[in-house]
Amino acid sequence: MSPRKADTGKVNVGERLASAMALVVLLLIGALALFGPAGVIAWGEDAALLDAHDKRIAELRETKAALENRVRLLDPDNVDPDLGSELVRQNLGVMHPDEYVIELDMADKTAGD
């Protein structure tokens, strides 16, 4: 053992403390890399959330397309006669005395598909 290291016993404690602190900091950085908000584990959650948002966007695009089609059919200058008749009958309850109303349960139809 060199005489210099024997004389500076407190330096060894300081070096050990610095090494321990560096190890703790590295462990914290590693934990954040795994478990943090942008860590490896969060990537899976983000991917699942992205898939859910993509599905919701697809549903909203379908709904938007259906609404755009309905708006096009209700153009004030050229209303689709079938849609106009359907809306008048549905909203105002207007029908001829010789007409019959047949209600279809769409849930049964889609369940059979």
CNS distance restraints for C-alpha pairs under 8 A (distance, minus, plus):
assign (resid   1 and name CA) (resid   5 and name CA) 7.19 0.50 0.50
assign (resid   1 and name CA) (resid   6 and name CA) 7.30 0.50 0.50
assign (resid   2 and name CA) (resid   6 and name CA) 6.70 0.50 0.50
assign (resid   3 and name CA) (resid   7 and name CA) 6.29 0.50 0.50
assign (resid   4 and name CA) (resid   8 and name CA) 6.52 0.50 0.50
assign (resid   5 and name CA) (resid   9 and name CA) 6.69 0.50 0.50
assign (resid   8 and name CA) (resid  12 and name CA) 7.08 0.50 0.50
assign (resid   9 and name CA) (resid  13 and name CA) 6.84 0.50 0.50
assign (resid  10 and name CA) (resid  14 and name CA) 6.21 0.50 0.50
assign (resid  11 and name CA) (resid  15 and name CA) 5.98 0.50 0.50
assign (resid  12 and name CA) (resid  16 and name CA) 6.02 0.50 0.50
assign (resid  13 and name CA) (resid  17 and name CA) 6.04 0.50 0.50
assign (resid  14 and name CA) (resid  18 and name CA) 6.08 0.50 0.50
assign (resid  15 and name CA) (resid  19 and name CA) 6.05 0.50 0.50
assign (resid  16 and name CA) (resid  20 and name CA) 6.01 0.50 0.50
assign (resid  17 and name CA) (resid  21 and name CA) 6.11 0.50 0.50
assign (resid  18 and name CA) (resid  22 and name CA) 6.09 0.50 0.50
assign (resid  19 and name CA) (resid  23 and name CA) 6.13 0.50 0.50
assign (resid  20 and name CA) (resid  24 and name CA) 6.18 0.50 0.50
assign (resid  21 and name CA) (resid  25 and name CA) 6.13 0.50 0.50
assign (resid  22 and name CA) (resid  26 and name CA) 6.14 0.50 0.50
assign (resid  23 and name CA) (resid  27 and name CA) 6.11 0.50 0.50
assign (resid  24 and name CA) (resid  28 and name CA) 6.16 0.50 0.50
assign (resid  25 and name CA) (resid  29 and name CA) 6.20 0.50 0.50
assign (resid  26 and name CA) (resid  30 and name CA) 6.12 0.50 0.50
assign (resid  27 and name CA) (resid  31 and name CA) 6.07 0.50 0.50
assign (resid  28 and name CA) (resid  32 and name CA) 6.15 0.50 0.50
assign (resid  29 and name CA) (resid  33 and name CA) 6.11 0.50 0.50
assign (resid  30 and name CA) (resid  34 and name CA) 6.37 0.50 0.50
assign (resid  31 and name CA) (resid  35 and name CA) 5.73 0.50 0.50
assign (resid  31 and name CA) (resid  36 and name CA) 7.11 0.50 0.50
assign (resid  32 and name CA) (resid  36 and name CA) 4.25 0.50 0.50
assign (resid  32 and name CA) (resid  37 and name CA) 7.79 0.50 0.50
assign (resid  32 and name CA) (resid  39 and name CA) 6.35 0.50 0.50
assign (resid  33 and name CA) (resid  38 and name CA) 7.26 0.50 0.50
assign (resid  33 and name CA) (resid  39 and name CA) 4.61 0.50 0.50
assign (resid  33 and name CA) (resid  40 and name CA) 6.48 0.50 0.50
assign (resid  34 and name CA) (resid  39 and name CA) 4.66 0.50 0.50
assign (resid  34 and name CA) (resid  40 and name CA) 4.93 0.50 0.50
assign (resid  34 and name CA) (resid  41 and name CA) 5.91 0.50 0.50
assign (resid  35 and name CA) (resid  39 and name CA) 5.28 0.50 0.50
assign (resid  35 and name CA) (resid  40 and name CA) 6.80 0.50 0.50
assign (resid  35 and name CA) (resid  41 and name CA) 5.89 0.50 0.50
assign (resid  35 and name CA) (resid  42 and name CA) 6.96 0.50 0.50
assign (resid  36 and name CA) (resid  40 and name CA) 7.96 0.50 0.50
assign (resid  36 and name CA) (resid  41 and name CA) 7.95 0.50 0.50
assign (resid  36 and name CA) (resid  42 and name CA) 7.17 0.50 0.50
assign (resid  37 and name CA) (resid  42 and name CA) 6.07 0.50 0.50
assign (resid  38 and name CA) (resid  42 and name CA) 5.94 0.50 0.50
assign (resid  38 and name CA) (resid  43 and name CA) 7.04 0.50 0.50
assign (resid  39 and name CA) (resid  43 and name CA) 6.61 0.50 0.50
assign (resid  40 and name CA) (resid  44 and name CA) 7.50 0.50 0.50
assign (resid  41 and name CA) (resid  45 and name CA) 7.14 0.50 0.50
assign (resid  42 and name CA) (resid  46 and name CA) 6.03 0.50 0.50
assign (resid  43 and name CA) (resid  47 and name CA) 6.06 0.50 0.50
assign (resid  44 and name CA) (resid  48 and name CA) 6.28 0.50 0.50
assign (resid  45 and name CA) (resid  49 and name CA) 6.13 0.50 0.50
assign (resid  46 and name CA) (resid  50 and name CA) 5.98 0.50 0.50
assign (resid  47 and name CA) (resid  51 and name CA) 6.24 0.50 0.50
assign (resid  48 and name CA) (resid  52 and name CA) 6.31 0.50 0.50
assign (resid  49 and name CA) (resid  53 and name CA) 6.19 0.50 0.50
assign (resid  50 and name CA) (resid  54 and name CA) 6.08 0.50 0.50
assign (resid  51 and name CA) (resid  55 and name CA) 6.25 0.50 0.50
assign (resid  52 and name CA) (resid  56 and name CA) 6.26 0.50 0.50
assign (resid  53 and name CA) (resid  57 and name CA) 6.08 0.50 0.50
assign (resid  54 and name CA) (resid  58 and name CA) 6.21 0.50 0.50
assign (resid  55 and name CA) (resid  59 and name CA) 6.29 0.50 0.50
assign (resid  56 and name CA) (resid  60 and name CA) 6.16 0.50 0.50
assign (resid  57 and name CA) (resid  61 and name CA) 6.09 0.50 0.50
assign (resid  58 and name CA) (resid  62 and name CA) 6.32 0.50 0.50
assign (resid  59 and name CA) (resid  63 and name CA) 6.27 0.50 0.50
assign (resid  60 and name CA) (resid  64 and name CA) 5.99 0.50 0.50
assign (resid  61 and name CA) (resid  65 and name CA) 6.10 0.50 0.50
assign (resid  62 and name CA) (resid  66 and name CA) 6.25 0.50 0.50
assign (resid  63 and name CA) (resid  67 and name CA) 6.17 0.50 0.50
assign (resid  64 and name CA) (resid  68 and name CA) 6.03 0.50 0.50
assign (resid  65 and name CA) (resid  69 and name CA) 6.15 0.50 0.50
assign (resid  66 and name CA) (resid  70 and name CA) 6.23 0.50 0.50
assign (resid  67 and name CA) (resid  71 and name CA) 6.11 0.50 0.50
assign (resid  68 and name CA) (resid  72 and name CA) 6.12 0.50 0.50
assign (resid  69 and name CA) (resid  73 and name CA) 6.20 0.50 0.50
assign (resid  70 and name CA) (resid  74 and name CA) 6.21 0.50 0.50
assign (resid  71 and name CA) (resid  75 and name CA) 6.37 0.50 0.50
assign (resid  73 and name CA) (resid  78 and name CA) 7.57 0.50 0.50
assign (resid  73 and name CA) (resid  79 and name CA) 5.69 0.50 0.50
assign (resid  73 and name CA) (resid  80 and name CA) 5.27 0.50 0.50
assign (resid  73 and name CA) (resid  83 and name CA) 7.33 0.50 0.50
assign (resid  74 and name CA) (resid  78 and name CA) 7.21 0.50 0.50
assign (resid  74 and name CA) (resid  79 and name CA) 4.78 0.50 0.50
assign (resid  74 and name CA) (resid  80 and name CA) 6.40 0.50 0.50
assign (resid  74 and name CA) (resid  83 and name CA) 7.65 0.50 0.50
assign (resid  74 and name CA) (resid  84 and name CA) 7.40 0.50 0.50
assign (resid  75 and name CA) (resid  79 and name CA) 5.28 0.50 0.50
assign (resid  79 and name CA) (resid  83 and name CA) 7.69 0.50 0.50
assign (resid  79 and name CA) (resid  84 and name CA) 6.56 0.50 0.50
assign (resid  80 and name CA) (resid  84 and name CA) 6.04 0.50 0.50
assign (resid  81 and name CA) (resid  85 and name CA) 5.99 0.50 0.50
assign (resid  82 and name CA) (resid  86 and name CA) 6.10 0.50 0.50
assign (resid  83 and name CA) (resid  87 and name CA) 6.12 0.50 0.50
assign (resid  84 and name CA) (resid  88 and name CA) 6.20 0.50 0.50
assign (resid  85 and name CA) (resid  89 and name CA) 6.14 0.50 0.50
assign (resid  86 and name CA) (resid  90 and name CA) 5.99 0.50 0.50
assign (resid  87 and name CA) (resid  91 and name CA) 5.84 0.50 0.50
assign (resid  87 and name CA) (resid  92 and name CA) 7.96 0.50 0.50
assign (resid  88 and name CA) (resid  92 and name CA) 5.50 0.50 0.50
assign (resid  88 and name CA) (resid  93 and name CA) 7.11 0.50 0.50
assign (resid  88 and name CA) (resid  94 and name CA) 6.62 0.50 0.50
assign (resid  89 and name CA) (resid  93 and name CA) 4.83 0.50 0.50
assign (resid  89 and name CA) (resid  94 and name CA) 4.80 0.50 0.50
assign (resid  89 and name CA) (resid  95 and name CA) 6.24 0.50 0.50
assign (resid  90 and name CA) (resid  94 and name CA) 7.71 0.50 0.50
assign (resid  95 and name CA) (resid  99 and name CA) 6.67 0.50 0.50
assign (resid 105 and name CA) (resid 109 and name CA) 6.99 0.50 0.50
assign (resid 106 and name CA) (resid 110 and name CA) 6.20 0.50 0.50
assign (resid 107 and name CA) (resid 111 and name CA) 6.06 0.50 0.50
assign (resid 108 and name CA) (resid 112 and name CA) 6.44 0.50 0.50
assign (resid 109 and name CA) (resid 113 and name CA) 6.83 0.50 0.50
